Amino acid sequence: MELSQSMPKARVQIAHPALAILGLMIGSFVGMFSETALNIALPSLMGSLGVTQGTVQWLVTGYMLVIGICMPLSSLLTRRFTTKPIVLFALGAFMVGAIISAVGTVFPVVLIGRMIQGIGTGLVLPLMFSVAMQIFPPYQLGTVMGMAALVIMFAPAIGPTLTGLVLAVSTWHTIFWLFVPVLAIAFVLTAIAMENIYPQTGQKIDWLSILESTVGFGGIVIGTSMASDAGWLALPVLFALIVGIIGLVAYALRQLHTETPMLNLRVFNNRAFTTGTLLVMLDFGVILAAMYLLPSYLQRTMGLPVAMTGLIMLPGGVVNAAVSAIAGRSYDRYGAKWLTRIGFIIAMVGVVLLLATNAHSSLVQVIAGHVILMIGAPLAMSPAQTYALNSLSGAESADGSAILNTLQQIVGAVATAIATSMVAVGTAQQSGVAGQTLGSHFGFAFVLILALVAFGISWAVQGKVVSHDEQI
């Protein structure tokens, strides 16, 4: 596509930007799909591998743990290595991990494969956003970032539906095998179209920062994951959380006081970036918590089979995809201010509808609540993300993307753990279906609080950011 001389140019000119970003989007889609796809397959995995629920949960926790460790490294890697080898390594790692998990017959082998997959997602996901900010001109960023938001919103939303359909006709091994040909397409596109996007500075590896980052993010993810079973006041949970917090504080202080930080946390001095990041984090928490609660609610409270649960969640997933694309284009025209506010209002309406359901409610009401939630959350997501990243300079965008996506994973893990704890509180108060209903309502109330807080923060959004130092 040729641009006139009067139109602003992309920060980095490459021959085939659409193909380059498509490879990253496919890889990121598989990574995000994988975050929720296994939730509905965990019972099958428990029976096949002969493990308990607490043990099998590590297939989700271990995956998110590796993602949280690798994401902060993505910005450092772009300053030491050219872009194409990084992306090819990430996609290759995911394919190798998927094959290991697919052929695994014992839990440790499946877990090792799962954690290798996390390396791929942890590197590809932040690069998708930061590369997009570099290779597309400003007037196209809203649309492109809308497609990127579609990846992170639609993939986890559609995960339970597709997994339920797969399990109805095959085994859990098939889920991992399906990842491989899709990732192979992304690998080929990257090999053909990706060029070097960032200048290599030869920055030395700060091993202490890597250790602090690993301990910090690892402690938070492990602690919150254990809390859903052991309780937030259990000594192992408190120990993991305290160690994680100390690690993160030490990591942050080191990044702020070194001349060559592994991750430039000074981007938080930019108010637009900070505001947009908070909105994206809360929005992602809303999505992941709701996506965890709803399948369980449909199966355990309303008594629906797995395949039917997946089909009921399909309309919301389809709407999610459509709204994500529309939201991106809308940002190009209207900016983020009112899109984020309207999005969180709509999301709150959807959660209220879900709160009003019980074991005897019609499925129409549940589907309506889910669909409305899937209109509001993606309507706010893409504008908030573009607002945050577009406020940064080209040199800062890789750091901003890594920070934003890392915090999404941390908030997603924490939000899911809190939602799980809320369910446990409700089921402890009453027995049977009544307890399951009360627990799910506590969980949805937590989702509503997240959306309400995000709505309040959205009033700090000033307008459409057109550059890192100018706002409209």
ROTORKOL-870342 format. One record per residue (C-alpha): x, y, z; residue in one letter. Coordinates in pm, 1 decimal, decimal comma. Last residue first. Layout:
! ROTORKOL-870342
+----------+----------+----------+-----+
!       xx !       yy !       zz ! res !
+----------+----------+----------+-----+
!        X !        Y !        Z !   A !
...
+----------+----------+----------+-----+
This chain:
! ROTORKOL-870342
+----------+----------+----------+-----+
!       xx !       yy !       zz ! res !
+----------+----------+----------+-----+
!   -542,0 !   1594,7 !   2116,0 !   I !
!   -221,0 !   1479,4 !   2276,3 !   Q !
!    142,1 !   1548,0 !   2186,8 !   E !
!    466,7 !   1416,1 !   2328,5 !   D !
!    458,9 !   1045,9 !   2251,1 !   H !
!    251,2 !   1093,3 !   1941,2 !   S !
!   -113,3 !   1097,5 !   1833,9 !   V !
!   -267,0 !   1030,0 !   2172,7 !   V !
!   -644,8 !   1030,4 !   2138,9 !   K !
!   -808,6 !   1201,1 !   2438,4 !   G !
!   -763,6 !   1276,9 !   2805,5 !   Q !
!   -813,7 !    943,1 !   2979,1 !   V !
!   -837,7 !   1017,0 !   3353,6 !   A !
!  -1209,8 !    940,7 !   3348,4 !   W !
!  -1120,2 !    582,8 !   3258,9 !   S !
!   -991,8 !    533,8 !   3615,6 !   I !
!  -1347,2 !    534,5 !   3753,1 !   G !
!  -1466,5 !    289,2 !   3489,3 !   F !
!  -1172,1 !     62,6 !   3571,4 !   A !
!  -1272,4 !     58,3 !   3938,7 !   V !
!  -1628,9 !    -35,0 !   3840,0 !   L !
!  -1509,1 !   -311,1 !   3606,9 !   A !
!  -1292,7 !   -464,0 !   3880,7 !   L !
!  -1580,2 !   -439,5 !   4129,6 !   I !
!  -1812,6 !   -618,1 !   3885,8 !   L !
!  -1562,3 !   -902,0 !   3847,2 !   V !
!  -1556,4 !   -937,0 !   4228,8 !   F !
!  -1936,0 !   -952,5 !   4230,4 !   A !
!  -1910,9 !  -1225,6 !   3964,5 !   F !
!  -1700,5 !  -1432,6 !   4204,6 !   G !
!  -1937,3 !  -1378,6 !   4495,9 !   F !
!  -2222,6 !  -1479,5 !   4264,4 !   H !
!  -2032,3 !  -1794,6 !   4170,5 !   S !
!  -1995,5 !  -1882,0 !   4538,6 !   G !
!  -2364,3 !  -1821,7 !   4606,4 !   L !
!  -2468,1 !  -2043,0 !   4314,8 !   T !
!  -2229,1 !  -2321,9 !   4412,3 !   Q !
!  -2352,8 !  -2302,0 !   4771,5 !   G !
!  -2716,5 !  -2321,7 !   4663,4 !   A !
!  -2632,9 !  -2611,4 !   4430,4 !   V !
!  -2507,2 !  -2823,7 !   4718,9 !   G !
!  -2415,3 !  -2686,7 !   5058,5 !   S !
!  -2412,5 !  -2333,1 !   5194,0 !   Q !
!  -2150,9 !  -2111,2 !   5359,3 !   Q !
!  -1843,4 !  -2303,8 !   5242,8 !   A !
!  -1965,4 !  -2292,6 !   4882,4 !   T !
!  -1973,2 !  -1913,7 !   4898,0 !   G !
!  -1621,7 !  -1874,1 !   5036,0 !   V !
!  -1484,2 !  -2125,1 !   4783,9 !   A !
!  -1636,4 !  -1931,5 !   4495,5 !   V !
!  -1473,3 !  -1613,0 !   4625,0 !   M !
!  -1140,1 !  -1794,7 !   4643,9 !   S !
!  -1167,9 !  -1897,6 !   4279,7 !   T !
!  -1242,0 !  -1537,0 !   4182,3 !   A !
!   -936,2 !  -1427,5 !   4381,0 !   I !
!   -718,1 !  -1684,5 !   4203,1 !   A !
!   -850,1 !  -1583,9 !   3860,4 !   T !
!   -788,2 !  -1215,9 !   3935,8 !   A !
!   -434,0 !  -1287,2 !   4058,0 !   V !
!   -341,8 !  -1493,1 !   3751,6 !   A !
!   -491,2 !  -1238,8 !   3511,9 !   G !
!   -329,2 !   -951,1 !   3701,1 !   V !
!     11,7 !  -1115,9 !   3664,7 !   I !
!    -47,4 !  -1196,5 !   3298,7 !   Q !
!   -166,4 !   -844,6 !   3221,0 !   Q !
!    129,8 !   -700,2 !   3411,6 !   L !
!    366,6 !   -883,7 !   3178,7 !   T !
!    175,3 !   -758,6 !   2873,8 !   N !
!    195,9 !   -393,7 !   2979,0 !   L !
!    560,1 !   -408,4 !   3085,1 !   I !
!    673,1 !   -585,1 !   2766,0 !   A !
!    473,9 !   -341,6 !   2550,5 !   S !
!    609,7 !    -38,1 !   2733,3 !   G !
!    968,2 !   -162,3 !   2710,1 !   D !
!    933,1 !   -223,6 !   2335,3 !   A !
!    761,8 !    116,5 !   2295,8 !   S !
!   1033,3 !    316,9 !   2470,1 !   E !
!   1273,0 !    356,8 !   2177,4 !   A !
!    985,3 !    444,5 !   1942,8 !   G !
!    853,2 !    711,5 !   2175,8 !   S !
!    564,0 !    638,4 !   2408,6 !   L !
!    210,3 !    782,3 !   2409,4 !   S !
!    106,3 !    538,8 !   2135,3 !   N !
!    156,2 !    252,0 !   2379,6 !   L !
!    -96,4 !    367,9 !   2639,6 !   A !
!   -368,7 !    502,2 !   2409,8 !   Y !
!   -335,4 !    195,3 !   2187,6 !   T !
!   -391,7 !    -34,1 !   2485,5 !   Q !
!   -684,2 !    168,1 !   2621,1 !   A !
!   -846,7 !    191,5 !   2276,8 !   P !
!   -810,4 !   -187,0 !   2226,2 !   S !
!   -945,7 !   -290,9 !   2565,8 !   M !
!  -1249,7 !    -65,3 !   2617,0 !   A !
!  -1471,0 !   -204,7 !   2340,1 !   L !
!  -1320,2 !   -546,6 !   2416,4 !   P !
!  -1473,9 !   -543,7 !   2767,8 !   A !
!  -1810,3 !   -391,4 !   2676,4 !   G !
!  -1930,8 !   -618,4 !   2398,4 !   I !
!  -1812,8 !   -940,4 !   2562,3 !   M !
!  -1993,4 !   -841,2 !   2883,0 !   L !
!  -2310,3 !   -791,3 !   2677,9 !   I !
!  -2264,0 !  -1135,4 !   2520,2 !   V !
!  -2208,1 !  -1303,0 !   2857,6 !   H !
!  -2513,7 !  -1143,8 !   3013,7 !   G !
!  -2726,6 !  -1232,6 !   2712,8 !   A !
!  -2600,5 !  -1593,2 !   2713,9 !   I !
!  -2689,5 !  -1626,8 !   3081,8 !   V !
!  -3032,1 !  -1470,7 !   3028,2 !   Q !
!  -3104,8 !  -1693,2 !   2728,8 !   V !
!  -2996,7 !  -1997,9 !   2928,4 !   L !
!  -3305,0 !  -1946,7 !   3142,2 !   S !
!  -3258,7 !  -1922,8 !   3515,5 !   S !
!  -3317,0 !  -2226,8 !   3738,3 !   H !
!  -2962,6 !  -2264,4 !   3876,2 !   A !
!  -2939,9 !  -1890,1 !   3938,3 !   N !
!  -2910,4 !  -1567,4 !   3738,9 !   T !
!  -2917,9 !  -1205,5 !   3860,9 !   A !
!  -2540,1 !  -1188,5 !   3900,4 !   L !
!  -2505,5 !  -1275,5 !   3533,0 !   L !
!  -2723,4 !   -976,8 !   3440,4 !   L !
!  -2515,6 !   -753,4 !   3669,0 !   V !
!  -2200,5 !   -874,9 !   3490,4 !   V !
!  -2343,1 !   -773,4 !   3151,8 !   G !
!  -2444,2 !   -428,0 !   3275,9 !   V !
!  -2094,0 !   -378,5 !   3419,0 !   M !
!  -1941,0 !   -460,0 !   3080,0 !   A !
!  -2163,5 !   -200,6 !   2911,8 !   I !
!  -2045,0 !     68,0 !   3154,0 !   I !
!  -1683,5 !    -45,8 !   3105,3 !   F !
!  -1707,4 !     -6,0 !   2728,7 !   G !
!  -1881,8 !    331,9 !   2746,0 !   I !
!  -1596,4 !    473,2 !   2953,3 !   R !
!  -1323,3 !    316,2 !   2740,5 !   T !
!  -1480,6 !    428,1 !   2412,3 !   L !
!  -1546,6 !    775,9 !   2551,3 !   W !
!  -1184,8 !    874,3 !   2609,6 !   K !
!   -993,9 !    641,2 !   2376,8 !   A !
!   -981,2 !    827,8 !   2046,9 !   G !
!  -1276,3 !    896,4 !   1817,2 !   Y !
!  -1170,5 !    817,1 !   1461,3 !   R !
!   -862,1 !    596,6 !   1480,8 !   D !
!  -1001,4 !    458,7 !   1809,6 !   Y !
!  -1316,5 !    348,0 !   1628,7 !   S !
!  -1114,3 !    130,9 !   1391,8 !   R !
!   -968,6 !    -59,0 !   1684,8 !   G !
!  -1304,0 !    -84,0 !   1860,2 !   A !
!  -1465,3 !   -233,9 !   1549,9 !   I !
!  -1209,8 !   -515,8 !   1533,7 !   A !
!  -1245,7 !   -593,3 !   1904,3 !   S !
!  -1625,8 !   -570,5 !   1874,0 !   V !
!  -1640,2 !   -842,0 !   1609,1 !   A !
!  -1409,9 !  -1080,7 !   1793,8 !   A !
!  -1590,6 !  -1040,6 !   2125,9 !   N !
!  -1925,4 !  -1093,7 !   1954,3 !   V !
!  -1800,5 !  -1430,6 !   1828,3 !   V !
!  -1672,4 !  -1528,2 !   2173,9 !   G !
!  -1996,4 !  -1423,1 !   2340,0 !   G !
!  -2196,4 !  -1629,2 !   2093,2 !   P !
!  -1969,7 !  -1934,9 !   2155,0 !   L !
!  -2005,8 !  -1954,1 !   2534,2 !   M !
!  -2326,1 !  -2157,9 !   2508,7 !   I !
!  -2152,5 !  -2394,3 !   2265,7 !   L !
!  -1870,0 !  -2464,3 !   2507,9 !   G !
!  -2108,1 !  -2536,6 !   2792,5 !   T !
!  -2305,9 !  -2773,3 !   2567,8 !   M !
!  -1988,3 !  -2972,4 !   2494,8 !   A !
!  -1899,3 !  -2994,9 !   2863,9 !   V !
!  -2241,3 !  -3108,8 !   2988,7 !   P !
!  -2480,6 !  -2868,2 !   3168,1 !   L !
!  -2574,4 !  -2898,8 !   3536,6 !   G !
!  -2675,6 !  -2536,8 !   3601,4 !   M !
!  -2456,1 !  -2494,1 !   3906,7 !   T !
!  -2159,7 !  -2722,8 !   3832,9 !   R !
!  -2149,6 !  -2710,4 !   3452,9 !   Q !
!  -2274,9 !  -2360,8 !   3369,4 !   L !
!  -2111,6 !  -2200,2 !   3672,3 !   Y !
!  -1779,1 !  -2374,5 !   3603,3 !   S !
!  -1784,9 !  -2251,4 !   3243,6 !   P !
!  -1873,7 !  -1897,4 !   3364,4 !   L !
!  -1623,2 !  -1850,8 !   3644,8 !   L !
!  -1294,5 !  -1894,2 !   3455,7 !   Y !
!  -1395,9 !  -1682,9 !   3157,8 !   M !
!  -1530,0 !  -1418,8 !   3398,2 !   A !
!  -1199,9 !  -1404,8 !   3587,4 !   A !
!  -1002,4 !  -1394,8 !   3262,2 !   L !
!  -1210,1 !  -1116,6 !   3106,7 !   I !
!  -1242,0 !   -891,0 !   3411,5 !   V !
!   -871,3 !   -926,3 !   3488,6 !   G !
!   -791,7 !   -832,2 !   3129,1 !   F !
!  -1001,7 !   -518,6 !   3168,0 !   D !
!   -826,1 !   -434,5 !   3494,6 !   L !
!   -482,3 !   -469,4 !   3339,6 !   M !
!   -582,0 !   -280,9 !   3022,9 !   V !
!   -723,4 !      7,5 !   3226,2 !   L !
!   -414,3 !     30,2 !   3447,4 !   L !
!   -190,9 !     29,0 !   3139,3 !   T !
!   -389,3 !    308,2 !   2973,6 !   G !
!   -356,9 !    528,9 !   3280,9 !   T !
!     15,2 !    464,1 !   3321,7 !   T !
!     85,6 !    521,4 !   2952,6 !   F !
!   -113,3 !    844,9 !   2948,2 !   A !
!     61,4 !    969,1 !   3263,2 !   R !
!    413,5 !    915,7 !   3129,5 !   N !
!    632,9 !    884,3 !   3438,6 !   N !
!    543,4 !    514,7 !   3413,0 !   F !
!    785,7 !    500,6 !   3119,0 !   V !
!   1057,5 !    524,6 !   3383,6 !   R !
!   1020,8 !    149,0 !   3427,9 !   L !
!   1271,1 !     90,3 !   3146,8 !   N !
!   1314,6 !   -286,1 !   3148,5 !   L !
!   1661,2 !   -443,6 !   3159,1 !   M !
!   1785,7 !   -108,0 !   3282,0 !   P !
!   2100,1 !     50,0 !   3133,1 !   T !
!   2191,7 !    345,5 !   3356,3 !   E !
!   2079,9 !    167,3 !   3673,6 !   T !
!   1874,5 !    330,1 !   3947,0 !   H !
!   1518,3 !    278,1 !   3824,2 !   L !
!   1575,2 !    -79,0 !   3706,8 !   Q !
!   1738,9 !   -172,4 !   4037,9 !   R !
!   1454,5 !    -25,7 !   4239,7 !   L !
!   1197,2 !   -214,8 !   4031,0 !   A !
!   1377,6 !   -548,3 !   4069,0 !   Y !
!   1416,3 !   -507,8 !   4444,9 !   A !
!   1047,4 !   -423,0 !   4475,4 !   V !
!    953,6 !   -718,7 !   4252,5 !   L !
!   1166,5 !   -963,1 !   4452,8 !   G !
!   1027,2 !   -838,5 !   4784,2 !   I !
!    672,9 !   -878,7 !   4647,6 !   I !
!    745,0 !  -1230,6 !   4524,9 !   G !
!    907,5 !  -1337,5 !   4852,5 !   V !
!    606,2 !  -1203,1 !   5040,8 !   I !
!    361,8 !  -1376,1 !   4804,8 !   L !
!    543,5 !  -1710,7 !   4822,4 !   A !
!    568,0 !  -1697,8 !   5203,4 !   F !
!    203,5 !  -1595,3 !   5241,5 !   L !
!     91,5 !  -1884,7 !   5021,9 !   V !
!    316,1 !  -2138,3 !   5197,6 !   P !
!    190,8 !  -2012,2 !   5537,9 !   L !
!   -180,0 !  -2035,5 !   5455,7 !   A !
!   -355,7 !  -1700,0 !   5496,2 !   L !
!   -477,0 !  -1671,4 !   5134,8 !   W !
!   -640,2 !  -2013,5 !   5134,0 !   G !
!   -488,4 !  -2352,7 !   5046,3 !   A !
!   -679,9 !  -2424,3 !   4725,5 !   D !
!   -727,1 !  -2084,4 !   4555,3 !   S !
!   -425,8 !  -1950,9 !   4745,0 !   A !
!   -185,2 !  -2186,8 !   4565,7 !   M !
!   -233,3 !  -1999,6 !   4237,6 !   S !
!   -194,1 !  -1661,9 !   4406,9 !   T !
!    134,0 !  -1765,6 !   4563,8 !   G !
!    275,7 !  -1929,4 !   4250,8 !   I !
!    196,4 !  -1627,4 !   4033,1 !   V !
!    329,8 !  -1373,0 !   4284,7 !   I !
!    643,2 !  -1572,1 !   4367,5 !   G !
!    727,5 !  -1631,1 !   4000,9 !   G !
!    688,1 !  -1263,8 !   3914,8 !   F !
!    926,3 !  -1157,7 !   4189,3 !   G !
!   1171,7 !  -1449,6 !   4188,9 !   V !
!   1211,4 !  -1438,5 !   3811,2 !   T !
!   1238,8 !  -1059,8 !   3802,6 !   S !
!   1494,4 !  -1057,0 !   4084,7 !   E !
!   1701,1 !  -1326,3 !   3911,1 !   L !
!   1684,5 !  -1145,7 !   3575,6 !   I !
!   1783,2 !   -820,4 !   3745,4 !   S !
!   2080,2 !   -995,0 !   3909,4 !   L !
!   2183,6 !  -1142,1 !   3574,2 !   W !
!   2208,1 !   -802,3 !   3406,8 !   D !
!   2291,9 !   -905,0 !   3051,9 !   I !
!   2511,2 !   -646,3 !   2885,1 !   K !
!   2350,8 !   -421,2 !   2624,5 !   Q !
!   2484,4 !   -483,7 !   2275,2 !   G !
!   2295,5 !   -183,8 !   2143,7 !   T !
!   2103,4 !   -358,2 !   1865,7 !   Q !
!   1867,1 !   -121,1 !   1684,2 !   P !
!   1507,2 !   -247,1 !   1673,0 !   Y !
!   1286,8 !   -369,9 !   1386,8 !   I !
!   1496,9 !   -627,1 !   1201,6 !   N !
!   1290,6 !   -780,9 !    926,4 !   E !
!    998,5 !  -1024,2 !    932,8 !   M !
!    838,7 !  -1119,8 !    600,1 !   A !
!    951,6 !  -1465,5 !    487,0 !   I !
!   1074,4 !  -1632,0 !    806,1 !   A !
!    791,1 !  -1473,1 !   1002,3 !   T !
!    528,7 !  -1600,2 !    758,6 !   L !
!    682,2 !  -1949,8 !    768,5 !   V !
!    683,0 !  -1962,8 !   1149,9 !   F !
!    324,0 !  -1833,3 !   1169,5 !   A !
!    213,3 !  -2113,9 !    936,6 !   I !
!    403,2 !  -2366,3 !   1149,7 !   A !
!    222,6 !  -2230,0 !   1455,9 !   L !
!   -110,3 !  -2330,2 !   1305,4 !   V !
!     25,5 !  -2672,9 !   1208,4 !   P !
!    151,7 !  -2736,5 !   1567,2 !   V !
!   -131,0 !  -2606,4 !   1787,3 !   F !
!   -374,9 !  -2876,8 !   1676,0 !   L !
!   -145,8 !  -3146,1 !   1820,2 !   W !
!   -178,9 !  -2993,9 !   2166,5 !   F !
!   -559,2 !  -3011,2 !   2165,9 !   I !
!   -549,5 !  -3356,5 !   2008,4 !   T !
!   -377,6 !  -3502,6 !   2315,4 !   H !
!   -686,5 !  -3407,7 !   2521,3 !   W !
!   -882,3 !  -3685,7 !   2354,0 !   T !
!  -1126,7 !  -3691,8 !   2061,0 !   S !
!  -1487,6 !  -3633,7 !   1952,2 !   V !
!  -1651,4 !  -3446,7 !   2241,7 !   A !
!  -1310,1 !  -3336,0 !   2367,4 !   L !
!  -1257,0 !  -3135,8 !   2048,1 !   V !
!  -1595,5 !  -2962,8 !   2080,7 !   L !
!  -1527,4 !  -2867,8 !   2443,0 !   G !
!  -1182,2 !  -2741,5 !   2348,2 !   T !
!  -1329,7 !  -2521,9 !   2075,4 !   L !
!  -1582,0 !  -2363,1 !   2310,9 !   T !
!  -1349,4 !  -2332,6 !   2610,8 !   P !
!  -1083,4 !  -2149,0 !   2405,1 !   G !
!  -1316,5 !  -1903,3 !   2227,5 !   I !
!  -1293,6 !  -1640,7 !   2502,1 !   A !
!   -921,1 !  -1696,2 !   2558,2 !   P !
!   -853,5 !  -1631,0 !   2186,8 !   A !
!  -1105,7 !  -1349,9 !   2141,5 !   F !
!   -955,7 !  -1104,0 !   2391,2 !   M !
!   -580,0 !  -1133,7 !   2337,0 !   I !
!   -610,5 !  -1178,4 !   1960,9 !   V !
!   -887,3 !   -922,3 !   1914,6 !   L !
!   -664,2 !   -674,5 !   2097,2 !   A !
!   -404,0 !   -726,5 !   1824,6 !   A !
!   -671,1 !   -666,1 !   1559,9 !   M !
!   -770,8 !   -347,1 !   1739,3 !   G !
!   -403,9 !   -253,8 !   1759,6 !   M !
!   -389,7 !   -272,8 !   1381,5 !   V !
!   -703,1 !    -61,6 !   1337,6 !   T !
!   -594,7 !    201,4 !   1589,9 !   G !
!   -240,9 !    206,0 !   1452,9 !   L !
!   -337,9 !    285,6 !   1094,8 !   Q !
!   -323,2 !    668,2 !   1119,6 !   Y !
!      1,7 !    645,9 !   1315,6 !   P !
!    195,9 !    460,1 !   1043,6 !   P !
!    259,7 !     86,5 !   1085,0 !   F !
!    598,7 !    -83,7 !   1136,8 !   I !
!    699,7 !     45,9 !   1480,9 !   Q !
!    382,8 !     27,7 !   1692,3 !   M !
!    305,0 !   -313,6 !   1541,7 !   A !
!    648,1 !   -438,7 !   1651,7 !   V !
!    575,5 !   -333,0 !   2011,4 !   S !
!    234,4 !   -500,9 !   2018,8 !   F !
!    328,9 !   -835,1 !   1866,2 !   M !
!    661,8 !   -831,9 !   2050,1 !   L !
!    482,5 !   -838,7 !   2386,1 !   P !
!    296,8 !  -1159,5 !   2285,8 !   L !
!    579,4 !  -1340,8 !   2106,9 !   V !
!    828,4 !  -1364,3 !   2394,8 !   L !
!    613,7 !  -1492,4 !   2681,6 !   G !
!    400,7 !  -1697,2 !   2442,9 !   T !
!    700,7 !  -1891,5 !   2314,9 !   G !
!    856,2 !  -1944,8 !   2657,7 !   I !
!    517,9 !  -2059,7 !   2791,8 !   G !
!    517,9 !  -2346,0 !   2540,3 !   Q !
!    831,0 !  -2476,5 !   2713,3 !   I !
!    628,3 !  -2479,7 !   3036,7 !   M !
!    359,1 !  -2695,6 !   2877,7 !   R !
!    611,0 !  -2940,4 !   2740,2 !   G !
!    762,2 !  -2981,7 !   3085,1 !   I !
!    414,1 !  -3025,3 !   3234,2 !   L !
!    316,7 !  -3296,1 !   2983,6 !   V !
!    639,6 !  -3484,1 !   3059,7 !   V !
!    591,4 !  -3453,1 !   3436,6 !   P !
!    227,4 !  -3575,4 !   3412,7 !   F !
!    285,6 !  -3905,6 !   3238,5 !   V !
!    173,6 !  -4009,8 !   2888,6 !   T !
!    326,4 !  -3724,5 !   2694,4 !   G !
!    300,1 !  -3733,9 !   2313,9 !   V !
!     90,8 !  -3415,0 !   2292,1 !   A !
!    282,8 !  -3239,6 !   2570,7 !   S !
!    616,4 !  -3291,1 !   2394,2 !   I !
!    465,0 !  -3186,7 !   2059,2 !   I !
!    323,0 !  -2867,3 !   2211,7 !   A !
!    656,8 !  -2781,8 !   2373,2 !   G !
!    841,0 !  -2824,0 !   2043,0 !   V !
!    584,8 !  -2605,4 !   1866,0 !   M !
!    602,1 !  -2339,0 !   2137,1 !   F !
!    982,0 !  -2335,8 !   2125,7 !   A !
!    978,3 !  -2297,1 !   1747,5 !   G !
!    747,5 !  -1996,7 !   1771,1 !   L !
!    975,8 !  -1832,0 !   2026,4 !   A !
!   1295,2 !  -1913,8 !   1835,9 !   F !
!   1145,1 !  -1779,7 !   1512,7 !   L !
!   1040,7 !  -1459,1 !   1690,2 !   V !
!   1386,0 !  -1401,2 !   1840,0 !   I !
!   1563,1 !  -1493,6 !   1514,4 !   P !
!   1351,5 !  -1238,2 !   1321,9 !   K !
!   1400,8 !   -943,9 !   1558,5 !   T !
!   1777,6 !   -906,1 !   1563,8 !   T !
!   1953,1 !   -982,7 !   1890,9 !   F !
!   2091,6 !   -776,5 !   2180,3 !   R !
!   1849,0 !   -483,7 !   2213,8 !   R !
!   1549,8 !   -699,6 !   2113,8 !   T !
!   1651,4 !   -949,8 !   2383,0 !   L !
!   1632,5 !   -686,2 !   2656,7 !   L !
!   1274,2 !   -594,6 !   2555,1 !   S !
!   1165,2 !   -958,9 !   2556,5 !   S !
!   1316,8 !  -1035,5 !   2898,0 !   L !
!   1025,4 !   -885,1 !   3094,4 !   P !
!    793,2 !  -1130,3 !   2914,4 !   M !
!    994,6 !  -1442,7 !   2992,5 !   C !
!    929,9 !  -1474,2 !   3367,7 !   I !
!    556,7 !  -1400,7 !   3353,8 !   G !
!    515,4 !  -1639,5 !   3059,5 !   I !
!    703,3 !  -1910,0 !   3250,7 !   V !
!    466,4 !  -1871,0 !   3547,5 !   L !
!    158,3 !  -1861,7 !   3324,4 !   M !
!    245,3 !  -2204,8 !   3181,8 !   Y !
!    333,6 !  -2345,7 !   3523,5 !   G !
!      0,6 !  -2225,4 !   3664,9 !   T !
!   -210,4 !  -2374,7 !   3386,2 !   V !
!    -48,8 !  -2718,7 !   3371,3 !   L !
!      5,6 !  -2671,4 !   3745,3 !   W !
!   -369,1 !  -2714,7 !   3793,0 !   Q !
!   -314,8 !  -3087,3 !   3732,6 !   V !
!   -150,1 !  -3116,8 !   4073,6 !   T !
!   -422,0 !  -2947,4 !   4277,2 !   G !
!   -690,6 !  -3141,4 !   4091,8 !   Q !
!   -521,3 !  -3470,8 !   4171,8 !   T !
!   -318,6 !  -3685,7 !   3932,6 !   V !
!   -377,0 !  -4010,7 !   3741,6 !   G !
!   -259,7 !  -3887,3 !   3401,3 !   L !
!   -574,5 !  -3984,2 !   3209,4 !   S !
!   -818,6 !  -3908,1 !   3489,7 !   G !
!   -670,4 !  -3571,4 !   3580,3 !   M !
!   -623,9 !  -3479,0 !   3213,6 !   L !
!   -992,3 !  -3540,2 !   3142,4 !   S !
!  -1091,0 !  -3324,8 !   3442,4 !   P !
!   -848,2 !  -3051,6 !   3325,7 !   L !
!   -995,0 !  -3028,2 !   2975,1 !   A !
!  -1229,5 !  -2731,4 !   3041,1 !   I !
!   -948,5 !  -2520,7 !   3180,7 !   N !
!   -706,7 !  -2641,8 !   2911,7 !   L !
!   -826,3 !  -2398,1 !   2646,6 !   A !
!   -804,4 !  -2097,8 !   2880,9 !   T !
!   -437,7 !  -1998,2 !   2851,7 !   E !
!   -386,2 !  -2197,6 !   2529,8 !   S !
!   -599,7 !  -1954,4 !   2334,5 !   F !
!   -363,6 !  -1679,0 !   2450,8 !   M !
!    -59,8 !  -1859,9 !   2314,5 !   G !
!   -232,4 !  -1972,3 !   1994,5 !   V !
!   -346,1 !  -1615,8 !   1929,3 !   F !
!      0,2 !  -1479,3 !   2004,9 !   S !
!    156,9 !  -1704,3 !   1742,0 !   G !
!   -108,1 !  -1611,5 !   1486,7 !   I !
!    -66,3 !  -1241,6 !   1568,3 !   M !
!    312,6 !  -1257,3 !   1536,8 !   L !
!    290,5 !  -1418,3 !   1192,6 !   G !
!     26,5 !  -1166,2 !   1087,8 !   L !
!    251,0 !   -879,2 !   1199,9 !   I !
!    515,0 !   -972,9 !    944,1 !   A !
!    262,2 !  -1042,5 !    669,6 !   L !
!    101,4 !   -699,4 !    713,6 !   A !
!    437,2 !   -519,8 !    738,8 !   P !
!    568,1 !   -654,9 !    407,5 !   H !
!    862,4 !   -447,7 !    281,0 !   A !
!    970,7 !   -284,1 !    605,8 !   I !
!    982,9 !     84,8 !    706,5 !   Q !
!   1040,8 !    156,6 !   1075,6 !   V !
!    875,4 !    454,0 !   1249,0 !   R !
!    582,1 !    430,8 !   1009,9 !   A !
!    524,2 !    735,5 !    794,6 !   K !
!    293,3 !   1033,6 !    836,4 !   P !
!     86,1 !   1121,5 !    528,8 !   M !
!    179,9 !   1421,1 !    315,1 !   S !
!    411,2 !   1221,5 !     87,6 !   Q !
!    122,6 !    996,4 !    -13,0 !   S !
!    116,0 !    643,1 !    112,3 !   L !
!    152,4 !    336,0 !   -104,2 !   E !
!      0,0 !      0,0 !      0,0 !   M !
+----------+----------+----------+-----+
